[in-house]
Amino acid sequence: MNPLELTLGIMTAVGGFVDISELVFAARAGSAFGYALIWVFAYSTGGIIVFSEMSGRVAASESCRKL
């Protein structure tokens, strides 16, 4: 397995979720609701971690099929 391909898969997975629109939305939600929605960010961070791991594994398995 090529480490570069694994890194690109992880970065692609994370890049789909962490962008400027999410940061703006989080800031607006925080200003409107305070800490009442902090559990949503904790829960969604766990989901992003699981999805990133899964995407990295899929990218690695796809590169193994090409060999």
C-alpha positions as CSV (number, residue, x, y, z in Angstrom):
1,M,0.0,0.0,0.0
2,N,1.3,3.4,-1.0
3,P,1.2,5.9,1.9
4,L,0.6,8.7,-0.5
5,E,-2.6,7.1,-1.8
6,L,-3.8,6.5,1.8
7,T,-3.0,10.1,2.7
8,L,-4.9,11.4,-0.4
9,G,-7.9,9.3,0.5
10,I,-8.0,10.7,4.0
11,M,-7.6,14.3,2.9
12,T,-10.3,13.9,0.3
13,A,-12.7,12.5,2.9
14,V,-11.9,15.3,5.4
15,G,-11.9,18.0,2.7
16,G,-15.5,17.2,1.9
17,F,-16.7,18.1,5.4
18,V,-14.3,20.8,6.7
19,D,-14.7,23.8,4.5
20,I,-15.5,27.5,5.0
21,S,-19.2,27.1,4.8
22,E,-19.2,24.7,7.7
23,L,-17.2,27.1,9.8
24,V,-19.6,30.0,9.0
25,F,-22.6,27.8,9.9
26,A,-21.0,26.7,13.1
27,A,-20.3,30.3,14.1
28,R,-23.9,31.4,13.3
29,A,-25.4,28.4,15.2
30,G,-23.1,29.1,18.2
31,S,-24.2,32.8,18.3
32,A,-27.8,31.8,18.1
33,F,-28.0,28.9,20.5
34,G,-24.9,29.2,22.7
35,Y,-23.7,25.9,24.1
36,A,-27.1,24.1,23.7
37,L,-25.9,22.4,20.5
38,I,-22.4,21.4,21.6
39,W,-23.5,17.8,21.7
40,V,-24.2,17.9,17.9
41,F,-20.6,18.9,17.2
42,A,-19.2,16.2,19.4
43,Y,-21.5,13.6,17.7
44,S,-20.7,14.8,14.2
45,T,-17.0,14.9,14.9
46,G,-17.1,11.2,15.7
47,G,-19.0,10.6,12.5
48,I,-16.4,12.4,10.5
49,I,-13.7,10.4,12.1
50,V,-15.4,7.1,11.2
51,F,-16.1,8.3,7.6
52,S,-12.5,9.4,7.1
53,E,-11.2,6.0,8.3
54,M,-13.7,4.2,6.0
55,S,-12.8,6.4,3.0
56,G,-9.1,5.8,3.6
57,R,-9.6,2.0,3.6
58,V,-11.7,2.2,0.5
59,A,-9.0,4.2,-1.3
60,A,-6.4,1.7,-0.1
61,S,-8.4,-1.3,-1.3
62,E,-9.1,0.2,-4.7
63,S,-5.4,0.8,-5.2
64,C,-4.7,-2.8,-4.3
65,R,-7.1,-4.0,-7.0
66,K,-5.2,-2.1,-9.7
67,L,-2.0,-4.1,-8.9
